[in-house]
Amino acid sequence: MKTVLGNGRVLAGDAFRDDVAVVIEHGRVQAVVAPDDPAVAHADAYIDLRGGWLVPGYIDVQVNGGGGVLFNNTPDVATLRTMAQAHRRFGTTGLLPTLISDDLTVMARAIAATRQALDGAIPGVLGIHLEGPYLAPARKGTHDASKFRVPDAAEIELATSLDNGVTLITLAPERVPAAAIARMVARGAVVAAGHTAGSYDEIRAGLRAGITGFTHLYNAMSPLQGREPGAVGAALEDRHSWCGVIVDGVHVHPASLRVALAAKPRGQLILVTDAMPMVGADDPSFALYGEVITAIDGVVRNAAGALAGSALDMATAVRNTVNLLGLPLEEAARMASTYPARFLGLGHRYGQIATGYQADLVLLDADLQVQATWIAGQRD
């Protein structure tokens, strides 16, 4: 079936265009054409976008939970389906379910569930993010430091065993030997630095070993100082790595985010949510490691008052990027789609509205609220 999306403002290339229509067939964008192109007239279905903004589907590489469930608590296919459905309401058409530091048995179950979800084609699941357990106790955040460990050869094999999707591993470079990082990368994993107390030199060594990203820049990492640049300094200086940022007005001050935008080359900052179960659910509380964590006024904290993930969704992250940081919608949308796709090595297939790309799309209204989504051409 050939479907045409027309009468919208389409983010095609570097700018929005109101003089094109998008032709979808077999789950992919077949063409971006003029409204009077013969392909439009011969389509099986025409969807009037009514002047809305059509952008590539959002890709969130850090999703701990959603729809009332936490991946750690029930690492199974049902949980992944619930999470994907919850976040799709907010424009996320691709995500990495994220496992917070846990025991080896939980990790194995999470990887197995992700493999099943990919085999069963749960719309939106692209792989898995293992956030730990190879982290620094001094920057543990809400992670349980008793779960932290240095991976041996067998654990590296397990952590990188997902063979039908992307694996992202967050680790502290000062805690993991460079040879182990290189082995993870050689086995196909994308590796990011995070929850690290590492010095500038230790982070640079990690980059040389194959690290290509930084997990929630500024948060849970050694700060930039005059005589010790730390992880933040290494991240901002490096021209080739990607940095995830939580744009909720709480995790990072907008001025600090503007500094990051000025320092990093265009395309190297990506929006993430670090979302917890309350996204897409009515209950503001959940349990992690047996501790109740609650969102109050949209801010998620543990009993000690420390930030514990977020209640942010990607649609709000995009709006905040426009309203708090002053970026144009087209760049905010690319930070939520094009750039994360490239970070994950999926930039040839996801993150653009262009011929041959998977038809993962989001329709926004004038207030940048999500009106509809498509995953592989299937509308929600």
C-alpha positions as CSV (number, residue, x, y, z in Angstrom):
1,M,0.0,0.0,0.0
2,K,1.3,3.4,-1.0
3,T,0.4,6.3,1.3
4,V,1.1,10.0,0.8
5,L,1.4,12.5,3.6
6,G,0.7,16.0,2.3
7,N,-0.2,19.6,3.1
8,G,2.4,19.8,5.9
9,R,5.7,21.4,6.8
10,V,8.2,18.6,6.2
11,L,11.7,18.6,7.7
12,A,13.4,17.5,4.6
13,G,17.1,18.1,4.6
14,D,18.2,21.2,6.5
15,A,14.9,23.1,6.5
16,F,11.2,22.7,6.7
17,R,9.4,22.7,3.3
18,D,5.7,23.2,2.7
19,D,6.1,22.4,-1.0
20,V,6.6,18.7,-0.8
21,A,4.6,15.5,0.0
22,V,6.0,12.3,1.5
23,V,5.4,9.0,-0.2
24,I,5.5,5.9,2.0
25,E,5.6,2.3,0.8
26,H,6.7,-1.0,2.4
27,G,7.5,0.8,5.6
28,R,10.0,3.3,4.1
29,V,10.0,6.7,2.5
30,Q,9.8,6.0,-1.2
31,A,10.1,9.6,-2.2
32,V,9.8,13.2,-1.2
33,V,8.0,14.8,-4.1
34,A,6.1,17.9,-5.3
35,P,2.4,17.9,-4.4
36,D,1.5,17.6,-8.0
37,D,3.8,14.7,-8.7
38,P,2.0,11.7,-10.3
39,A,2.9,9.5,-7.3
40,V,0.5,11.6,-5.2
41,A,-2.4,11.1,-7.5
42,H,-1.7,7.3,-7.8
43,A,-1.4,6.7,-4.0
44,D,-3.7,4.3,-2.3
45,A,-4.2,6.7,0.6
46,Y,-3.7,10.4,1.2
47,I,-3.3,11.9,4.7
48,D,-3.9,15.6,5.0
49,L,-1.4,17.0,7.6
50,R,-3.4,20.2,7.9
51,G,-0.3,22.4,8.0
52,G,1.4,20.5,10.8
53,W,5.1,20.0,11.3
54,L,6.3,16.6,10.1
55,V,9.7,15.6,11.7
56,P,11.7,12.4,11.9
57,G,10.7,10.1,14.7
58,Y,12.4,10.8,18.0
59,I,15.1,8.3,19.1
60,D,15.8,8.1,22.9
61,V,18.9,6.2,23.9
62,Q,18.2,6.3,27.6
63,V,14.8,5.0,28.7
64,N,14.7,3.3,32.1
65,G,11.0,2.9,32.2
66,G,7.6,4.2,31.2
67,G,3.9,3.4,31.4
68,G,4.3,2.5,35.1
69,V,7.0,-0.1,34.6
70,L,10.8,-0.1,35.2
71,F,13.0,-2.3,33.1
72,N,15.1,-3.4,36.0
73,N,12.1,-4.7,38.0
74,T,10.6,-6.8,35.3
75,P,13.1,-7.3,32.4
76,D,10.7,-9.1,30.0
77,V,9.0,-8.5,26.7
78,A,5.8,-7.3,28.2
79,T,7.7,-4.5,30.0
80,L,9.4,-3.5,26.8
81,R,6.1,-3.4,25.0
82,T,4.6,-1.2,27.7
83,M,7.6,1.2,27.7
84,A,7.6,1.6,23.9
85,Q,3.9,2.3,23.8
86,A,4.1,4.8,26.6
87,H,6.9,6.8,25.0
88,R,5.4,6.6,21.5
89,R,2.7,9.0,22.7
90,F,5.4,11.6,23.1
91,G,7.0,11.1,19.7
92,T,9.6,8.5,20.5
93,T,9.5,6.0,17.6
94,G,12.9,4.4,18.5
95,L,14.4,3.8,22.0
96,L,17.0,1.9,23.9
97,P,15.5,0.3,27.0
98,T,18.0,1.1,29.7
99,L,19.1,-1.3,32.5
100,I,20.4,0.5,35.6
101,S,23.4,-1.3,37.3
102,D,22.2,-4.7,38.5
103,D,23.2,-8.3,39.0
104,L,24.5,-10.5,36.2
105,T,21.3,-12.6,36.2
106,V,19.2,-9.5,35.7
107,M,21.5,-8.3,32.9
108,A,21.2,-11.6,31.1
109,R,17.4,-11.5,31.4
110,A,17.3,-8.0,30.0
111,I,19.4,-8.9,27.0
112,A,17.3,-11.9,26.3
113,A,14.1,-9.9,26.6
114,T,15.5,-7.3,24.2
115,R,16.5,-10.0,21.7
116,Q,12.9,-11.4,21.9
117,A,11.4,-8.0,21.4
118,L,13.5,-7.3,18.3
119,D,12.7,-10.7,16.9
120,G,9.0,-10.1,17.6
121,A,9.2,-6.6,16.2
122,I,7.9,-4.6,19.1
123,P,7.6,-1.2,17.3
124,G,10.2,1.2,18.6
125,V,12.8,-1.1,20.3
126,L,16.2,-0.6,18.7
127,G,18.4,-2.4,21.2
128,I,19.6,-2.1,24.8
129,H,21.5,0.4,26.9
130,L,23.4,-1.1,29.8
131,E,24.0,1.9,32.1
132,G,26.6,0.2,34.4
133,P,27.4,-1.7,36.4
134,Y,31.0,-0.6,35.5
135,L,30.7,2.7,37.2
136,A,32.5,4.9,39.8
137,P,31.1,4.8,43.4
138,A,32.0,8.4,43.9
139,R,29.5,9.3,41.0
140,K,27.0,6.6,41.5
141,G,23.9,8.8,41.5
142,T,20.9,6.6,42.3
143,H,22.7,3.4,41.2
144,D,23.5,0.8,43.9
145,A,27.3,0.7,44.3
146,S,27.1,-2.8,45.6
147,K,26.3,-3.9,42.1
148,F,29.4,-2.3,40.6
149,R,32.1,-4.5,39.2
150,V,34.9,-4.7,36.7
151,P,33.9,-6.9,33.8
152,D,35.9,-10.0,33.0
153,A,36.1,-11.6,29.6
154,A,33.0,-13.7,30.1
155,E,30.9,-10.7,31.2
156,I,32.1,-8.7,28.2
157,E,30.9,-11.5,26.0
158,L,27.5,-11.4,27.7
159,A,27.2,-7.6,27.7
160,T,27.8,-7.5,24.0
161,S,25.8,-10.6,23.1
162,L,22.8,-8.9,21.6
163,D,23.1,-9.8,17.9
164,N,20.0,-8.3,16.4
165,G,20.1,-4.7,17.7
166,V,22.3,-1.9,19.1
167,T,24.1,-2.3,22.4
168,L,25.1,0.9,24.2
169,I,27.3,0.5,27.4
170,T,27.8,3.4,29.8
171,L,30.9,2.9,32.0
172,A,33.5,4.9,34.0
173,P,36.8,4.7,32.0
174,E,38.9,4.9,35.1
175,R,37.2,1.7,36.3
176,V,37.5,-0.4,33.2
177,P,40.8,-1.3,31.5
178,A,41.3,0.2,28.0
179,A,41.7,-3.3,26.6
180,A,38.2,-4.2,27.9
181,I,36.7,-1.1,26.4
182,A,38.4,-1.9,23.1
183,R,37.0,-5.4,23.2
184,M,33.4,-4.1,23.8
185,V,33.8,-1.9,20.7
186,A,35.3,-4.7,18.7
187,R,32.3,-6.8,19.5
188,G,30.0,-4.1,18.1
189,A,29.0,-2.1,21.2
190,V,28.7,1.7,21.3
191,V,30.5,2.8,24.5
192,A,29.9,6.0,26.5
193,A,31.5,7.5,29.5
194,G,29.2,8.2,32.4
195,H,28.9,8.0,36.2
196,T,32.6,8.7,36.2
197,A,35.0,10.4,38.6
198,G,37.8,10.1,36.0
199,S,40.4,12.8,35.4
200,Y,40.7,14.5,32.1
201,D,43.6,12.2,31.2
202,E,41.7,9.1,32.1
203,I,38.7,10.2,30.0
204,R,41.0,10.9,27.1
205,A,42.5,7.4,27.4
206,G,38.9,6.0,27.3
207,L,38.2,8.0,24.1
208,R,41.4,6.5,22.5
209,A,40.2,3.0,23.5
210,G,36.9,3.5,21.6
211,I,34.5,5.6,23.7
212,T,32.3,7.7,21.4
213,G,29.7,9.2,23.8
214,F,29.0,10.8,27.1
215,T,25.9,9.8,29.1
216,H,23.8,12.8,30.5
217,L,26.6,15.4,30.2
218,Y,27.3,17.3,33.4
219,N,25.4,14.9,35.5
220,A,27.3,12.2,37.5
221,M,30.7,13.1,36.2
222,S,33.8,15.0,37.2
223,P,33.3,18.7,36.5
224,L,35.2,21.2,34.5
225,Q,37.6,23.2,36.6
226,G,40.5,25.5,35.8
227,R,43.3,23.1,36.6
228,E,41.5,19.8,36.1
229,P,39.1,19.7,33.1
230,G,37.6,16.4,34.3
231,A,35.1,14.4,32.3
232,V,33.1,17.5,31.3
233,G,36.1,19.3,29.9
234,A,37.1,16.2,28.0
235,A,33.6,15.9,26.6
236,L,33.3,19.5,25.5
237,E,36.8,19.6,24.0
238,D,36.4,16.4,21.9
239,R,35.2,17.1,18.4
240,H,34.0,13.6,17.5
241,S,32.0,12.3,20.5
242,W,28.3,12.7,21.1
243,C,26.9,14.0,24.4
244,G,23.5,13.2,25.7
245,V,21.7,16.1,27.5
246,I,18.6,16.1,29.7
247,V,16.9,19.3,28.8
248,D,14.3,19.5,31.6
249,G,15.4,22.7,33.3
250,V,16.4,20.7,36.4
251,H,19.3,18.4,35.6
252,V,21.4,21.1,33.9
253,H,21.1,24.9,33.9
254,P,20.2,26.3,30.5
255,A,23.4,28.4,30.5
256,S,25.5,25.3,30.9
257,L,23.7,23.7,28.0
258,R,24.3,26.8,25.9
259,V,28.0,26.4,26.7
260,A,27.9,22.8,25.5
261,L,26.1,23.9,22.3
262,A,28.9,26.5,21.7
263,A,31.7,24.1,22.4
264,K,30.6,21.0,20.5
265,P,30.3,20.8,16.7
266,R,26.8,20.9,15.4
267,G,25.3,17.4,15.5
268,Q,27.2,16.1,18.5
269,L,24.6,16.9,21.2
270,I,21.6,14.6,21.5
271,L,18.5,14.8,23.6
272,V,17.8,12.1,26.1
273,T,15.1,11.7,28.8
274,D,16.6,9.3,31.3
275,A,12.9,8.5,31.8
276,M,11.4,6.6,34.7
277,P,8.1,4.7,35.0
278,M,5.9,7.8,35.6
279,V,6.2,8.9,32.0
280,G,2.9,7.9,30.4
281,A,1.5,6.8,33.8
282,D,-0.6,8.3,36.6
283,D,1.5,7.0,39.5
284,P,4.3,9.4,40.4
285,S,6.2,6.7,42.4
286,F,8.1,3.5,41.7
287,A,10.5,1.2,43.5
288,L,14.2,0.7,42.6
289,Y,16.4,-1.6,44.7
290,G,13.6,-1.7,47.2
291,E,13.5,2.0,47.7
292,V,10.5,4.2,46.8
293,I,11.3,7.0,44.4
294,T,8.8,9.8,43.7
295,A,8.3,12.6,41.3
296,I,7.3,15.9,43.0
297,D,6.4,18.8,40.7
298,G,8.0,16.8,37.8
299,V,11.3,16.3,39.6
300,V,12.3,12.6,40.4
301,R,14.3,12.1,43.6
302,N,15.2,9.3,45.9
303,A,14.7,9.3,49.6
304,A,18.0,11.1,50.1
305,G,16.9,13.9,47.8
306,A,19.2,13.0,44.9
307,L,18.0,13.1,41.4
308,A,16.9,9.7,40.2
309,G,16.2,9.8,36.5
310,S,13.5,12.1,35.2
311,A,9.8,12.4,34.4
312,L,10.8,13.9,31.0
313,D,9.4,12.8,27.7
314,M,11.0,13.5,24.3
315,A,8.2,15.9,23.1
316,T,8.8,18.0,26.1
317,A,12.6,17.8,25.7
318,V,12.2,19.2,22.1
319,R,9.9,22.0,23.3
320,N,12.3,22.9,26.1
321,T,15.2,23.0,23.6
322,V,13.3,25.5,21.6
323,N,11.9,27.5,24.5
324,L,14.8,27.3,27.0
325,L,17.7,27.3,24.7
326,G,16.4,29.3,21.8
327,L,17.2,26.8,19.1
328,P,15.0,26.6,16.0
329,L,12.6,23.6,15.8
330,E,14.5,22.0,13.0
331,E,17.7,21.8,15.1
332,A,15.8,20.6,18.2
333,A,14.1,17.9,16.1
334,R,17.5,16.8,14.7
335,M,18.9,16.6,18.3
336,A,16.0,14.2,19.0
337,S,16.3,12.1,15.8
338,T,19.1,12.6,13.3
339,Y,22.0,12.9,15.7
340,P,21.1,10.0,18.0
341,A,20.7,7.8,15.0
342,R,24.2,8.7,13.9
343,F,25.5,8.1,17.4
344,L,24.1,4.6,17.4
345,G,25.4,3.9,13.9
346,L,21.9,3.9,12.4
347,G,22.2,7.1,10.5
348,H,21.8,5.4,7.2
349,R,18.3,4.1,8.1
350,Y,16.8,6.3,10.8
351,G,16.6,10.0,11.6
352,Q,15.7,11.6,8.3
353,I,12.8,12.1,6.1
354,A,14.5,11.0,2.9
355,T,14.2,8.4,0.2
356,G,15.1,4.9,1.5
357,Y,14.8,5.8,5.2
358,Q,12.4,4.0,7.5
359,A,9.2,5.9,7.7
360,D,9.4,6.7,11.4
361,L,7.7,10.1,11.7
362,V,6.1,12.5,14.1
363,L,3.4,15.1,13.4
364,L,3.5,18.2,15.6
365,D,0.9,21.0,16.0
366,A,1.7,24.7,16.3
367,D,2.4,24.2,20.1
368,L,4.8,21.3,19.2
369,Q,2.5,18.7,20.8
370,V,2.5,15.3,19.2
371,Q,-0.6,14.7,17.0
372,A,0.4,11.4,15.4
373,T,3.3,9.0,14.9
374,W,4.3,6.5,12.3
375,I,6.7,3.6,12.8
376,A,7.8,1.8,9.6
377,G,4.9,3.6,8.0
378,Q,2.3,2.3,10.5
379,R,0.3,5.1,12.1
380,D,-0.5,4.9,15.8
